[in-house]
Amino acid sequence: MCGIHESDQQKDQLEETSISRRTIIRGLLLTAGAAQATALAGGAGPLASNAAGVIRAWPQASREVAMKMIARYGQPHEFTVSMLIWHNHGPWKRTIVNRDTVPHRFPMPHQDMLEQFVDYRVPLERYDDLAHYDGSVIVERTKGEMSARCDKEEMNMLALNLAHDISMGRRTWQDARDFYARTAMAFMQGQTSPYTQSLMFKAARGTTADPDQPADM
């Protein structure tokens, strides 16, 4: 009888130890999960539920641009810890405000973080001209999109309006660069231009993709 009693006690102790271990492990996993979520949120907290909570931890320049876009277009349709995204708003197919910036020295040193897209098909013979014109004007032939990336919406409009002029053969890439630099400087001094106020062409949404042709095999 004594042996049986001792065996029962040992069994109870083993069960208690197992329960304690499971409890400790569960607690560690929950703590690690919360810490990971906080890290993913970039300091915005594990349950950031709106754009304001996300951008709170962003660098000042990106945060200010994000706040301007929210004031102008309302809450984004999507957001992650590193970007806010709007779809089909104003003249744009898509707008992305990025937390992380890209250094750009044309026409003067600044940081790019605001990228805005339109549907647009660029003639193939104009691709090199656009590459010479501005490295922050990005053309995606297959998707049929063109975007400009800067720190101001007005400069994106200027960039795309001039890209359209180049695509239509109205300007050389060098003339477009010169015009961009002059207009950007005037804008910084409080002057306006039709090129910075709106898109001066009609973006044909949904009809600009170029899936190319199968190769001869």
C-alpha positions as CSV (number, residue, x, y, z in Angstrom):
1,M,0.0,0.0,0.0
2,C,2.8,2.4,0.8
3,G,4.4,1.7,-2.6
4,I,1.1,2.5,-4.3
5,H,0.7,5.7,-2.4
6,E,4.2,6.9,-3.3
7,S,3.5,6.1,-6.9
8,D,0.4,8.2,-6.9
9,Q,2.2,11.1,-5.3
10,Q,5.0,10.9,-8.0
11,K,2.3,10.8,-10.7
12,D,0.6,13.9,-9.3
13,Q,4.0,15.7,-9.1
14,L,4.8,14.9,-12.7
15,E,1.4,16.2,-13.9
16,E,1.9,19.4,-11.9
17,T,5.3,19.9,-13.4
18,S,4.0,19.3,-16.9
19,I,1.2,21.8,-16.4
20,S,3.6,24.4,-15.0
21,R,5.9,23.9,-18.0
22,R,3.1,24.3,-20.5
23,T,1.9,27.5,-18.7
24,I,5.4,28.9,-18.8
25,I,5.9,28.1,-22.5
26,R,2.5,29.6,-23.3
27,G,3.4,32.8,-21.5
28,L,6.7,33.0,-23.3
29,L,5.0,32.5,-26.7
30,L,2.4,35.2,-26.0
31,T,5.1,37.6,-24.8
32,A,7.2,36.9,-27.9
33,G,4.2,37.3,-30.2
34,A,3.4,40.7,-28.7
35,A,7.0,41.8,-29.0
36,Q,7.1,40.7,-32.6
37,A,3.9,42.5,-33.5
38,T,5.2,45.7,-31.8
39,A,8.4,45.4,-33.8
40,L,6.5,44.9,-37.1
41,A,4.4,47.9,-36.3
42,G,7.5,50.0,-36.2
43,G,6.8,51.2,-32.7
44,A,3.2,52.0,-33.5
45,G,2.0,49.3,-31.2
46,P,0.9,45.7,-31.9
47,L,-2.7,46.6,-32.8
48,A,-2.3,49.9,-34.8
49,S,-5.8,50.1,-36.4
50,N,-5.5,53.2,-38.5
51,A,-3.0,55.2,-40.6
52,A,-2.4,57.7,-37.8
53,G,-1.2,55.0,-35.6
54,V,1.2,53.7,-38.3
55,I,2.7,57.0,-39.3
56,R,3.3,58.1,-35.7
57,A,6.7,56.3,-35.7
58,W,7.7,57.4,-39.3
59,P,10.4,59.9,-40.0
60,Q,9.2,63.5,-40.0
61,A,9.4,64.1,-43.8
62,S,7.4,61.0,-44.7
63,R,4.9,61.6,-41.8
64,E,4.2,65.2,-43.1
65,V,3.6,64.0,-46.6
66,A,1.3,61.2,-45.3
67,M,-0.7,63.7,-43.3
68,K,-1.1,66.0,-46.4
69,M,-2.4,63.1,-48.4
70,I,-4.8,62.0,-45.7
71,A,-6.1,65.6,-45.4
72,R,-6.6,65.8,-49.2
73,Y,-7.9,62.3,-50.0
74,G,-9.1,60.9,-46.7
75,Q,-8.0,57.7,-45.1
76,P,-6.0,55.3,-47.3
77,H,-7.6,52.2,-48.7
78,E,-4.7,50.1,-47.5
79,F,-1.7,50.5,-45.1
80,T,1.2,48.5,-43.8
81,V,3.9,49.5,-41.4
82,S,5.9,51.1,-44.2
83,M,3.3,52.5,-46.6
84,L,-0.1,54.1,-47.1
85,I,-2.0,53.3,-50.4
86,W,-5.0,55.0,-52.1
87,H,-6.7,53.6,-55.2
88,N,-8.6,55.4,-57.9
89,H,-8.8,58.8,-56.3
90,G,-8.5,62.3,-57.8
91,P,-6.6,62.0,-61.1
92,W,-4.6,59.0,-59.9
93,K,-4.9,55.3,-60.4
94,R,-2.9,54.8,-57.2
95,T,-0.9,56.8,-54.7
96,I,1.7,55.4,-52.3
97,V,3.3,57.2,-49.5
98,N,6.4,55.3,-48.3
99,R,8.0,55.5,-44.9
100,D,11.4,54.9,-46.4
101,T,12.7,57.6,-48.6
102,V,14.9,57.6,-51.8
103,P,17.6,60.3,-52.1
104,H,17.2,62.3,-55.4
105,R,19.4,65.2,-56.5
106,F,17.3,66.4,-59.5
107,P,16.5,69.3,-59.8
108,M,17.8,69.9,-56.3
109,P,18.6,67.5,-53.4
110,H,15.5,66.1,-51.8
111,Q,13.9,62.8,-50.6
112,D,11.4,60.9,-52.7
113,M,8.6,59.1,-50.8
114,L,5.4,60.0,-52.6
115,E,4.7,57.9,-55.7
116,Q,1.6,58.4,-57.9
117,F,0.5,56.3,-60.8
118,V,-1.5,56.7,-64.0
119,D,-2.4,54.2,-66.8
120,Y,-0.2,55.2,-69.7
121,R,1.4,53.5,-72.7
122,V,4.7,55.0,-73.7
123,P,5.8,54.4,-77.3
124,L,8.8,52.0,-77.2
125,E,11.0,54.5,-79.0
126,R,10.6,57.0,-76.2
127,Y,11.7,54.8,-73.3
128,D,15.4,55.9,-73.5
129,D,14.3,59.6,-73.6
130,L,12.3,59.2,-70.4
131,A,15.2,57.4,-68.7
132,H,17.5,60.4,-69.6
133,Y,14.8,62.8,-68.5
134,D,14.1,61.8,-64.9
135,G,15.0,58.6,-63.0
136,S,12.0,59.1,-60.7
137,V,9.6,58.8,-63.6
138,I,9.0,55.0,-63.9
139,V,7.4,53.2,-66.8
140,E,6.0,49.7,-66.6
141,R,5.3,48.5,-70.1
142,T,3.6,45.2,-69.2
143,K,1.2,46.8,-66.7
144,G,0.7,49.9,-68.8
145,E,1.5,52.2,-66.0
146,M,3.7,55.3,-65.5
147,S,4.5,56.8,-62.1
148,A,6.4,59.8,-60.7
149,R,8.0,59.7,-57.3
150,C,8.9,62.9,-55.4
151,D,8.0,64.7,-52.1
152,K,5.2,66.8,-53.5
153,E,2.1,66.0,-55.5
154,E,2.6,69.1,-57.6
155,M,6.1,68.0,-58.6
156,N,4.7,64.6,-59.6
157,M,2.1,66.3,-61.9
158,L,4.9,68.4,-63.4
159,A,7.1,65.3,-63.9
160,L,4.3,63.3,-65.6
161,N,3.1,66.2,-67.8
162,L,6.6,66.6,-69.1
163,A,6.9,62.8,-69.6
164,H,3.7,63.0,-71.7
165,D,5.3,65.9,-73.8
166,I,8.3,63.7,-74.4
167,S,6.1,60.7,-75.3
168,M,4.2,62.8,-77.8
169,G,7.4,64.1,-79.4
170,R,6.7,67.7,-78.2
171,R,9.9,68.1,-76.2
172,T,13.4,66.6,-76.1
173,W,14.4,65.0,-72.8
174,Q,16.9,67.8,-72.3
175,D,14.3,70.5,-72.9
176,A,12.0,68.7,-70.4
177,R,14.7,68.7,-67.8
178,D,15.4,72.4,-68.2
179,F,11.7,73.2,-68.0
180,Y,11.3,71.0,-65.0
181,A,14.1,72.7,-63.2
182,R,12.8,76.2,-63.9
183,T,9.3,75.4,-63.0
184,A,10.3,73.6,-59.8
185,M,12.3,76.6,-58.7
186,A,9.4,79.0,-59.5
187,F,7.1,76.8,-57.5
188,M,9.4,76.9,-54.5
189,Q,9.1,80.7,-54.8
190,G,5.3,80.6,-54.7
191,Q,4.6,80.8,-58.4
192,T,2.2,78.4,-60.1
193,S,2.1,76.8,-63.5
194,P,-0.5,74.7,-65.3
195,Y,2.0,71.9,-65.3
196,T,1.9,71.7,-61.5
197,Q,-1.8,72.1,-61.0
198,S,-3.3,69.1,-62.8
199,L,-2.6,66.4,-65.3
200,M,-2.6,68.0,-68.8
201,F,-3.6,64.7,-70.5
202,K,-6.4,62.2,-70.1
203,A,-5.2,58.9,-68.7
204,A,-7.0,56.1,-70.5
205,R,-7.6,53.7,-67.5
206,G,-7.5,50.0,-68.2
207,T,-6.5,50.1,-71.9
208,T,-2.7,50.6,-71.7
209,A,-1.3,47.2,-70.7
210,D,1.1,45.6,-73.1
211,P,1.5,41.8,-72.4
212,D,3.9,41.5,-75.4
213,Q,4.0,38.5,-77.7
214,P,5.1,34.8,-77.2
215,A,8.6,34.1,-78.4
216,D,9.1,31.9,-81.5
217,M,10.3,28.5,-80.1
